[in-house]
Amino acid sequence: MKCHISQELFVIYLTGISENRLIVMIQKEPAFETIPPAHFKRLLEISTLLSSTLDLKQLLDLVISAAAELTDMEHASLLLYDTNTGSLNFVATSNEPGLVGLSVPLNSSLAGWTFRNEEPLIVQEVTHDRRHYMGIDEHTDIPTNSLLAVPLQTKGTTIGVLEAINKRNGGACTEQDITLLSALASQAAVAIENARLFQQTDVISEVMHELKTPLLALRSAIELLERPLPDEQRARILTTLKSEGNRLTKMVQGFLELSRLDAGKVRLAWEPLDLLQIAQDVAYIQRAQAAEKDISIKIASSTPSLPPTSGDADRLIQVLLNLVSNAIKYTQEGGQVKIYVHPEENEIYISVIDNGPGISPENLNRLFDRFYRVPGSEGFTEGTGLGLSIARKIVEAHAGRIEVQSELGKGTTFHCILKTYNSDSQ
């Protein structure tokens, strides 16, 4: 059964998202009159979900999931325009995490054509289209057959492209698919811009607040140096200047790294991983820090042969260095830090386990917040409070996750969880 619904009713349903854009679109797209009622209902549900979150990653994942569902396509991707490089960057995709961060040229890609012409695009045989960017094929084992692409537009500006690929059961893409994808893109563009604005305002506020402390310390130290002081006091002040200067540098570097990860501008070097070797490399790098407190680092695995997985080895070493360094800082002298690698179903866990003081439940929930430091940890660490946020972003870029378990007085365990793959299919 087809749905014959009045234009006024559909505009009322979506006017809270982008009224002017949708009125024009409805006038141009009579195909709306033939959309089944179930699709209207689903668009309404998605509209509500899009307007209920300002978390950019959650929002992007929701959009690509909805794009594939509404168009009955196997996968979907979302690309956003980078004003600094003049290219489109994959920021979310359902078919291959290795695509996230990949830059696509505007002048030699299907997404670029859609962006430049500000028009929807249907391609039934992608491999026969000269506009197809071959660089994509190097980062995914899933061939692109059919493709739908629509521009993401808000307030008269195109900010990116929403794509869906490979019609299920080998069917052909239709104009109705484009109509549905365009309706979703109109809502998604506004939601993405709102999330970006909120994120930018929120992060800038946090950064300015965190910068105040080292800046005030530097200012006070400089003012003291302008006075006649004994050499011993002058030496202490110079030590403070160096310490606070290093802290500022790390904070700015961490903030820039986090911003690049948030924007999907970090390219991962995907390759097969030897996780036990990575654990050994991390233990070797951290041996000096552990030796200062007579802490041993033990590496163990539940099996001598781990299932295959892939990712960026250097980035995962960065994650584990942060976790192991924190474990050493919080573990008492003579204690132990353990790196335990073990598979569970279709995942591999890299667990960093310490026997430190543990973390209370109320603090556990905020561990991955930017600039957050557990109250009372000043005697253990002087970090910037960005390390765990960066670690989580890197693991999520691998389509993985980080989990933490802790009990006061018994220690803490961080799990870095990655997906495995079937080597026969690679």
C-alpha positions in Angstrom: 0.0 0.0 0.0 1.3 3.5 -0.9 0.9 6.5 1.3 -0.9 9.6 -0.1 -0.1 12.2 2.5 -0.6 15.9 2.3 2.4 18.1 1.8 1.4 20.2 4.8 1.6 17.2 7.2 5.0 16.1 6.0 6.4 19.6 6.4 5.0 19.9 9.9 6.8 16.6 10.7 10.1 18.0 9.6 9.9 21.7 9.9 11.8 21.7 13.2 14.9 20.4 11.4 15.3 22.5 8.3 12.1 24.0 7.1 13.1 26.0 4.0 15.2 23.2 2.6 12.5 20.6 3.0 9.7 22.7 1.5 11.8 23.2 -1.6 12.6 19.5 -1.7 9.0 18.4 -1.4 8.0 20.7 -4.2 10.7 19.2 -6.4 10.2 15.6 -5.4 6.7 14.2 -6.2 8.2 10.8 -5.3 7.3 11.5 -1.7 3.7 10.7 -2.5 4.6 7.1 -3.3 6.8 6.4 -0.2 5.4 3.5 1.9 4.0 4.5 5.3 6.7 2.5 7.1 9.4 4.7 5.7 7.6 7.9 6.8 7.3 6.4 10.3 11.0 5.5 10.3 12.1 8.9 9.1 10.1 10.4 12.0 11.8 8.1 14.5 15.3 8.9 13.1 14.5 12.6 13.2 13.8 12.4 16.9 17.0 10.4 17.5 19.1 12.9 15.5 17.7 15.8 17.6 18.3 14.1 20.9 22.1 13.9 20.9 25.0 16.3 20.5 27.6 13.5 20.6 29.2 13.7 17.2 30.3 10.1 17.0 27.0 8.7 18.1 25.3 11.0 15.6 27.5 9.9 12.7 27.0 6.2 13.5 23.2 6.8 13.6 23.2 8.5 10.2 25.1 5.8 8.3 23.0 3.1 9.9 19.8 4.9 9.0 21.1 5.6 5.4 21.7 1.9 4.7 18.4 0.9 6.3 16.2 3.4 4.5 17.7 2.7 1.1 18.0 -1.1 1.5 21.7 -0.9 0.8 24.5 -3.0 2.4 26.6 -0.2 3.7 26.8 3.6 4.0 29.5 6.2 4.6 29.6 9.9 5.5 32.2 12.3 4.3 32.8 15.9 5.5 34.5 18.7 3.7 37.8 19.9 5.2 38.4 23.6 4.5 42.1 23.3 5.3 42.9 20.6 2.6 40.0 21.2 0.2 39.1 17.6 0.2 36.4 15.3 1.6 37.3 13.0 4.5 35.6 9.8 5.5 34.4 10.4 9.1 32.1 7.4 9.5 31.5 4.2 7.6 29.8 0.9 8.2 31.8 -1.2 5.7 35.4 -0.7 6.6 36.9 1.2 9.6 40.1 1.6 7.7 38.4 4.2 5.5 37.9 6.6 8.3 40.3 9.5 7.9 40.9 8.8 4.2 40.8 11.9 2.1 38.9 11.9 -1.2 39.7 14.5 -4.0 36.9 16.7 -5.1 37.8 16.6 -8.8 38.2 12.9 -9.2 35.7 11.0 -7.1 31.9 10.3 -7.1 31.6 12.0 -3.7 33.5 15.0 -5.0 31.1 15.3 -8.0 28.1 15.2 -5.7 29.7 17.8 -3.5 30.7 20.2 -6.3 27.5 19.9 -8.3 25.3 19.9 -5.2 23.1 17.2 -6.8 22.2 13.6 -5.9 23.8 10.8 -7.8 22.9 7.3 -8.8 25.5 5.0 -10.2 24.4 1.4 -11.0 27.9 0.2 -12.0 30.6 2.1 -10.1 33.6 0.2 -11.6 32.5 1.5 -15.1 32.4 5.1 -13.9 35.5 7.2 -14.5 34.7 9.4 -11.5 35.2 6.5 -9.1 38.2 7.2 -6.8 40.4 4.0 -7.0 42.2 4.9 -3.8 39.1 3.7 -1.9 39.6 0.1 -3.1 43.0 0.0 -1.5 41.5 0.4 2.0 38.6 -2.1 1.8 38.0 -5.6 0.7 34.3 -4.9 0.0 33.8 -4.0 -3.7 31.6 -1.0 -4.6 29.0 -2.0 -7.1 26.0 0.4 -7.0 26.1 3.7 -5.3 23.8 6.5 -4.1 25.2 9.9 -3.1 23.5 13.0 -1.8 25.0 16.3 -0.6 24.8 17.3 3.0 23.5 20.9 3.0 22.6 23.4 5.7 22.0 27.1 5.5 22.8 27.2 1.8 26.2 25.5 2.4 27.3 22.0 1.4 29.3 20.5 4.3 29.8 16.9 3.0 28.3 13.9 1.2 26.2 10.9 2.4 26.7 7.7 0.5 25.1 4.3 0.4 26.5 1.4 -1.6 25.5 -2.0 -3.0 21.8 -2.6 -3.2 20.8 -5.7 -1.3 20.0 -8.8 -3.4 21.6 -7.1 -6.4 18.6 -4.8 -7.1 18.8 -1.5 -8.8 18.8 1.9 -7.0 15.7 4.0 -7.6 14.7 7.7 -7.4 12.7 6.8 -4.3 16.0 5.8 -2.7 17.5 9.1 -3.5 14.4 10.9 -2.1 14.7 9.0 1.2 18.5 9.6 1.4 18.0 13.3 0.7 15.5 13.6 3.4 17.8 12.0 5.9 20.8 14.1 4.7 18.8 17.3 5.2 18.2 16.4 8.8 21.7 15.0 9.3 23.4 18.2 8.1 21.7 20.4 10.6 22.3 17.9 13.4 26.0 17.6 12.6 26.5 21.3 12.5 24.7 21.7 15.9 27.0 18.9 17.3 30.1 20.6 15.9 29.1 23.9 17.3 28.4 22.5 20.7 31.6 20.4 20.7 33.7 23.4 19.7 32.2 25.7 22.3 32.4 23.1 25.0 36.0 22.1 24.3 37.3 25.7 23.9 35.8 26.5 27.3 37.5 23.4 28.8 40.8 24.3 27.3 40.8 27.9 28.4 39.9 26.7 32.0 42.8 24.2 32.0 45.3 26.6 30.6 44.7 29.1 33.3 46.6 27.2 36.0 50.0 26.7 34.2 49.8 30.2 32.7 49.3 31.8 36.2 52.2 29.7 37.5 54.4 30.9 34.7 53.4 34.5 35.2 54.1 34.3 39.0 57.4 32.7 38.4 58.5 35.3 35.9 57.5 38.1 38.3 59.6 36.5 41.0 62.6 36.3 38.7 62.5 40.1 38.2 63.3 40.5 41.9 66.7 40.0 43.6 66.7 36.4 44.8 69.3 33.9 46.2 70.6 31.5 43.7 68.9 28.5 45.3 65.4 30.2 45.0 66.1 31.3 41.5 67.0 27.7 40.6 63.7 26.5 42.0 61.8 29.0 40.0 63.6 28.0 36.8 62.6 24.4 37.5 59.0 25.5 37.9 59.2 27.4 34.6 60.5 24.4 32.8 57.9 22.1 34.4 55.0 24.3 33.6 56.3 25.0 30.1 56.5 21.3 29.4 53.0 20.8 30.8 51.6 23.5 28.5 53.3 21.9 25.5 51.9 18.5 26.3 48.4 20.0 26.9 48.4 21.8 23.6 49.8 18.7 21.7 47.1 16.6 23.4 44.3 19.0 22.5 45.4 19.2 18.9 45.6 15.3 18.7 42.2 15.0 20.2 40.8 17.6 17.8 42.2 15.7 14.8 40.7 12.5 16.1 37.3 14.1 16.7 37.3 15.5 13.1 38.3 12.1 11.6 41.5 13.6 10.2 43.8 10.9 11.6 44.7 8.2 9.1 45.4 4.8 10.5 48.1 2.6 8.9 46.2 -0.7 8.7 48.3 -3.8 8.8 48.2 -7.3 10.4 49.0 -7.0 14.1 51.2 -9.1 16.4 49.6 -8.0 19.7 52.1 -10.0 21.8 55.0 -8.2 20.1 53.3 -4.9 20.7 52.9 -5.8 24.4 56.6 -6.7 24.6 57.5 -3.4 22.9 55.4 -1.4 25.4 57.0 -3.3 28.4 60.5 -2.6 27.0 59.8 1.1 26.6 58.3 1.4 30.1 61.0 -0.7 31.9 62.9 2.4 33.2 59.7 4.0 34.7 58.8 0.7 36.3 62.3 0.1 37.7 62.2 3.5 39.6 59.4 2.0 41.8 60.7 -1.6 41.7 57.6 -2.6 39.7 57.6 -5.7 37.5 55.7 -5.8 34.1 54.4 -9.2 33.2 53.1 -10.2 29.8 50.8 -13.2 29.4 48.4 -14.7 26.9 45.7 -17.3 27.2 46.9 -19.0 23.9 50.2 -19.1 22.0 48.3 -18.5 18.7 46.0 -15.5 18.6 43.3 -14.9 16.0 44.3 -12.4 13.3 43.5 -8.8 13.7 44.6 -5.6 12.0 45.2 -2.0 12.8 47.8 0.7 13.3 50.6 -0.7 15.4 52.1 2.6 16.3 48.8 4.1 17.4 48.0 1.0 19.6 51.4 1.2 21.2 50.5 4.8 22.0 47.3 3.6 23.7 49.1 0.9 25.7 51.9 3.2 26.7 49.3 5.5 28.3 47.6 2.6 30.1 50.8 1.0 31.3 52.3 4.4 32.3 49.2 5.2 34.4 49.2 1.7 35.9 52.8 2.2 37.0 52.1 5.6 38.5 49.2 4.3 40.6 50.9 1.1 41.7 52.8 1.1 45.0 56.5 0.3 45.0 57.3 -3.4 44.6 54.0 -4.0 42.9 53.2 -5.6 39.5 51.6 -4.5 36.2 50.3 -7.2 33.9 49.5 -7.1 30.2 47.2 -10.0 29.4 46.2 -10.7 25.8 43.3 -13.1 25.3 40.6 -13.8 22.7 36.9 -13.9 23.4 34.5 -14.9 20.6 35.2 -12.5 17.7 37.3 -10.1 19.8 40.8 -9.8 21.3 41.2 -8.2 24.7 44.5 -6.5 25.6 44.1 -6.0 29.4 46.4 -3.8 31.5 46.0 -4.9 35.1 47.5 -3.2 38.2 47.3 -3.8 42.0 47.1 -0.1 42.8 44.6 1.7 45.1 41.6 1.3 42.7 39.1 3.9 41.6 35.7 4.6 43.2 32.6 4.1 41.1 31.7 7.9 40.9 35.2 8.6 39.5 35.2 5.6 37.2 32.3 7.1 35.2 34.4 10.2 34.3 37.7 8.7 33.6 37.5 9.3 29.8 36.3 12.9 30.1 38.7 15.5 28.7 41.0 17.0 31.4 39.6 14.8 34.1 41.9 13.7 36.8 40.8 11.5 39.7 40.6 13.6 42.9 43.5 12.9 45.2 45.8 11.6 42.4 48.1 14.6 42.6 50.7 12.6 44.4 50.7 9.9 41.7 50.7 11.8 38.5 50.8 15.3 36.9 49.3 14.4 33.6 47.2 16.7 31.4 44.0 14.7 31.8 43.8 14.1 28.0 45.6 10.7 27.7 42.6 8.5 28.3 40.4 10.6 26.0 42.9 10.2 23.2 43.4 6.5 23.9 39.6 5.9 23.6 39.4 7.8 20.4 42.2 5.8 18.8 40.7 2.5 19.8 37.2 3.6 18.5 38.9 4.6 15.2 39.9 0.9 15.1 36.1 0.0 15.5 37.0 -1.2 19.0 36.3 0.0 22.5 38.0 0.5 25.9 36.4 -0.8 29.1 37.5 -0.4 32.7 36.9 -2.3 35.9 38.1 -1.3 39.3 37.7 -2.0 43.0 39.0 0.2 45.8 42.0 -1.4 47.4 42.3 -4.1 44.8 43.5 -2.4 41.7 42.2 -1.5 38.2 42.0 -3.2 34.8 41.7 -1.5 31.5 40.5 -3.6 28.5 41.5 -2.5 25.0 39.1 -4.6 22.8 39.7 -5.1 19.1 37.8 -7.1 16.5 39.3 -10.2 14.9 38.8 -11.3 11.3 38.7 -14.5 9.4 42.1 -14.8 7.6 40.5 -17.0 4.9 38.4 -14.1 3.8 41.2 -11.6 3.5 
